[in-house]
Amino acid sequence: MSLDPTVIAIPVYFLLIGIELIAHRIHQTKSYRLNDAVTNINCGVTSQVTGAFLKVLTIGFYTFLYETYRFTTLENTWVVWILAFVAYDFFYYWAHRMSHQVNLFWGGHSVHHQSEEYNLSVALRQSSTQTIWTFFFYSPMALLGIDPIVLVSVSGFNLLYQFWIHTESIDRLPKWFEAVFNTPSHHRVHHARNPKYIDKNHAGTFIIWDKLFGTFKAEEEKPTYGITKNLNSWNPVWANISHYNDMLKDMRSIPKLKDKLRYIVEKPGWLPAYMGGYRAPHEIEPGYRKFDQKATISMNYYVIFQYVVLLTGTALFLFNMNLFDENFIEKGIVAGLIIYSTVTFGALFERRNWAAIGEGLRVFLVPTAVLYFFGGFESFNALLVGVSSVYLIGSLFWLIKANQVSLQPIAQEHA
């Protein structure tokens, strides 16, 4: 089982999201949209799945430094754990801050900022590539002799802390708490696209880092959430590569090699002076409307059912990673199927022309994978084959029916 507390806490995440959703419905607070929330969680799913492969790079590099170059060895006591937690948060601040200041790094981190809503599901909207650009920020902890197990633990608890601050349900907390810790109010500022709020409040747990290093901004008027160039898609894979795509377009247009290279490490929005210079964030345009391409109610219910199946399968995959340690290909197949599933769900929400065919293929691949990995073809497990058959036939009929409705103009109210 994974030592990562963020994986172990997955059921708690969904419980708290459910509680917030119910509370918002009761108080008629419109901060959740099905398509947006599912995309947020889909980004988290792809992040966790790809992270299972990237740990070889991230934790492997840290472990190599620890075992080869550490200056001393710190015992795994509670005092060391607390010191490690504070140290991790300090280095997190700089990793996070640089993720906003370096164009390449922003390509990873921008995923977390793309949602135009602000609720607990946004906390799960994590990047699949950010760790590639930021894992080395924590190298000093390895050199100081902090055990890799402690690193995984404190990083997990740091991320757990940040879950609850992604909400509009909590206004301001006591002044002493707001002065020391990151809070929903502080973090709402960080997720805003208003020019006055951009690149502020990079803290993970302790807001004191922002106050010490000049990046703190108190919440004033209600923020407008998202990024300056909206994603306008429910596709989690596109969410992870869209900024890199924009970078490639810009780099092709820059004539000088030295400026192409400089573009990679400059602040997002930078261009050479002879091409117009820095493109500063602009004020929220009048008549601004959130991206909200919708599917029909019947398609929404279909996606919800399939999503529950996907989340169950993803949880089983993450909690049983050790079963795939000796077979990288099978691990990759399962991971690929999970990510492919998130893409087809996004396509169904966007009513793409290929969505129904892509989803039909997915519905066939899921029970096939289940039968293969659980021995259905070899031992002819009657119950497993029966359930898989019902899932396949039922899903295809439901998909065909929902797609027929989806092809008609959306005249009814949406879920």
N, C-alpha and C positions, 0 to 999 in steps of 0.2 A: 504494500500500500504506500501511496505517496506520503512523504513527510511534509509536503506543502500544506499549510493550514488553509490556504485559499481553496484548495480542492476539497478538503474535508468539510469546509463550511458551506459548500454549494447548497445543501437543503435549506440552511438558514437564510441564505440569500433570497431564495424563491419564497420562503415564508414571509420575510419582511417586505418583499415586493408585493406580495398578495395583500398583506395588511395595509400597505400604503395605498394600493389600488382601490381597495374597499373603502378606506377612509376618504379618498378623493371622490369616489362616486357618491358617498353619503353627503359630503359637503359641496358636491357639484363643482369640484375643481378639475379643470381640463388640462391635465399635465401628462396624460398617457394616451398614446395612439397605438393601436395594435401593430401596424406595420413598422413604426419607429421602434417600439419596445422589442419586437422580435428581432429586428436588425441589430439593435444594441446587443442583445444576448447572443445572436449569431456571431458577431465579432468576438465576443468572449469565448464562444465555442471554438472558433477557428484559432484563437490565440492559445487556448489550452492545448488543443490538438497539435499545433505546430510547435508549441513549447515543449512537448514531449520529445521532440527531435532536437530542438535547440539547446536543451539542457546539457548535451554533450559538449557544446561550445561554451556555454555560460558557466555552469557549475564545474565543468571539466577544467576550464582555464583557471578558475578561482582555486580549485583543489590542487592543480599543478603548482601555482604560485605558493600556496600554503605549504605543500610538502617539500618544495625545493628551495624556496628563498625566504621563508619567514625568519624574522629576527629573533623571535622568542615564541614561547607557547603559552597561551592563556588557558587556564583550566576552565571547564564548562560549569562555572558557578553562577548563582543568580546575580551577583554583582557584575560579572563579566557579561552576562546576558543583557542587563540593563544598559551597560556601557556600549555594548554592540548595537542595541536598539537605537540609542542616541546617535552613535557614529553612522549607522546605516541611514538614518533620517537626514543627517548632514550631507552625506554623499548623494542621497536621493535628491535633495534640493538642487545640487549642482547638475546632476544628470538631467533632472527635469527642466531646469532653467536653460541648459544648453540645447535641450530638445526643442525649445522655442526660438533659439538664437541661431542655430545651424540648419541650413536648408535641408541637408541630407537627413539629419536627425528628425526634423519636423515631418519628413515623409513617413516615419514610423509613428510619431506621437499624435499627428493630426487626426488619426482614427478616433481617438478618445474624445475629440472635441467636435466631431461632425454632427452629432444629434442637435436638433433645434429645440428639443425639450430638455427639461432638467428634473429627473426623478431617479429613483434607486436603480432602475435598469441601466442608466447611463454609466454607473460605476462598473458594470460588467462589460462595457464597450471598450475592449482592450485591443492593442495592436499585435499583429503577428510578427512584426519586424523590429519593433522598437528596441527590444533587448539586444539585438545585434549591434546597435550603436551605443548602448549605455552600460553594458555589463562591466566594462573595464573601469568604470568610475569607482567601483567598490574594491579595487585591487589593494589599496592601502590596508584594508581590514585583513586581507590574507597575509600581507607582510608583517602585520602586527601580531599574528598568531591566533586569529579568531577562527575557530573550527568551521569548516564548510557546513556542518549540520546546524550550527548556530546561525550562520548567514541565511540559510534557507528558512529557518524559524523566524528570525527577526524581519526578513523581507516579507514573509507571509503575513505576519501580524501588522506590519506597516500598511500593507495593502488592505487588510481587513479593517483597519481603523478608517481608511479612506472611503469605505463603502457607505457608511451612514451619513457622510457629509454631502452626498449627492441627492439633496432633497430640498424642496421648497416648503415642506411641511413644518420645518423648524425655523423660526425667525432669528432672534438673537438670544444668545446664552449669557450667563453672568459675566460681567466685565473681566473678572480675573481669569476666567476660562478663555474668553475671546482674546485676551492679551498674550496667552502662552500657546494655546493649541489652535490647530486648524479647525474650522467650524463650517457648517453649511453656508453661513453668510460670507465668510472669506472665500470659500471655494466657488460660490456662485459667481463672484467677481472673476475668478480664474477662467470659468467656462464662457464668459461673455465675449461677444464680438464687437461691443461698443469700443471705439478707439481709446477712450480713457481707461478702460479696464484691461486691454490686451497686454499680455506678458506680465501680469501681476500675480502675486500670491502663489508661488511655486511650491509651497510647503507640502510635505506629506503629513506628518503628525504635528510638528511644532512650527507655528507661524513666526516664532522668534527669528528664524533664519531670514525671512523676507524683511523683517524690521531691521535686522542687523546689516543686510546687504542692499537695502534700498529698493526693494521690489514690492513693498506692501502697498495695498490700496484698500481702503474701507469701502463697504457697499453703500452706495448712495441710491440713485434711482434704480428701478427694477432692470436687471440685465436682459439683453436680447442674446440668446444662446446660439452657438454654432461657430462656423468658421467664415472668413471673409468671402471665400468662394464656395458656395454651398455644393455639397456632393450631389444632391438630387438623384439619389438611387437608393434602393433597398438591397443592393448586392454587396455582401460583406467582403468578397474578394476584391471587387472594384474599390471598395472603401480603403483597402490596404495598399492598393497600387496607384490610386488616382493622382496623388501628389508626385510620385515618381514619374508618372506619365507627363504631368505638367512640366516637371524639371527637364525631361528629355526634349520636349518641344522648345522650351526656352534655350537650352544649350545648343540645339541645332541652329537657332537664330543668332546666337552670339558668334561673331566671326573670329575673334582672337582666342587662341588656345589658353593663354594665361587667364583670360576672363572666364572661360568655360570652367576652369579648375577653381577659380576664385568663387564662382557662382555656387559651387557645391557647398562651400563652408561659410558663405555669407548668410546674412539674415534672410528669411523668407520674404520675397517681394523685391529682392535686390536685382538690379540690372546695371550694366556699365553706364556711366554718365552719358556717353554718346548714343545710348539707346533709350534715354529718358530718365535714367537713374532709378532710385528707390520708389517703389509703388506703395505708398503709405496706405494703411487701412482707412476706409472711408466711413462716414457716418451712416447710420441705418437709413436706407432710402425710403422716401414716402410711399405708402402703399405696399410695404414689404409683406409678403405672404410666405408662410412655410411651405416647403415641398410636401405634398400630401396626396400623391397618386394612389388611388384606392382600388381594392378588389371588391367583389360583391360579398354580401353577407355569407352566402353559401360557400364561397371560396375561402373566406376567412375561417369559417368553422372547420373546413377541410384541413387548412394549414395548421390550425390549433391542434387538431387530433394528431396529425403527422409530426408536429413539433414535439408533442409529449413523447411520442415513440422515439424521436431522434434524441431528445435530452436523456431519456432512460438509457439508450444505447451508448451515448457519449459518456455518461457517468460510469457505466459498466466498463467501458474502455479505459477511462482514466484511473479507476480504482483497481484495475487488473493489468496494469502496464507490464508487470513482471512476467506475464504469460507470453508476451511478445518479444522478450529480450533476446531470444535466440533466433528470431525470424523477422528480420528487418523488412522483408518484402510484404509479409502478411500485415505487419504493423502499418506499413505505408498504404496498403489497400484499404484497411479500415479507416485510417485517417482521411484518405482521399474521398471515400464514400461519405463520410460525415461532412466534409467541406463542400462536396458536390451537392449534398442535400440542402445546405444553407443557401447555396446559389439558386437552386430551383425554387425554394420558398420565396426568395426575393423577386425572382422572375414572375411568379404567380401574382404577387402583390402588384407588380408593375404591369401586368397583363401583356407580357412579351409574347410575340407570335410563336416562339419556340417553347414557351413555358410548359404547355401541356405535354408535348412530346418528351421534353427533358424530364418532367416529373414522372411520366409513365415509365420511362427507363429506370428511374430511381426506385420506383415502387417494385419493379421486377428485381433489381439488384439487391435490395435490402433483405428479402426472405432468402434469396440465393446465398448471400453472405452468411446469414444466420444458420442455414442448413449446413453450409460448408464448415464453419468454425465450431459448431456444436455437434458435428458428427451425424447429421441427418441423412446424408447420402450413404454412409457406411453402415450404420446400425439400424437404419430405417426407424427412427423414433417416431411412432405414429402420432403422438400428441404434438410434437414439434412440427411435423409435416402438415398436420391438420390446421394448426394455428397459422402457420406460414401461408397455407393455401387460402384460408379465410381472409387473412390480411391482404394478400395479393388481389384476389377477386373483388373483395369489398372495396378496396382502395381504388381499383381501376374503375369500377362502376360509379363510385362517388366522384372521382375526378372527372369522368366524362360528363356526368350530370352538372357538376359545378362549373365546368368549362363551357357548357352550352349556355348556362345562365350568364357567365362572364362575357360571352361574345355579344350579348345584348347590351344596349345602353344602360348604364347604372342609374336607375330612377328611384330606387328605394334607399332608405336610410342605412348607413353602414354601421357595422358592429364596432 
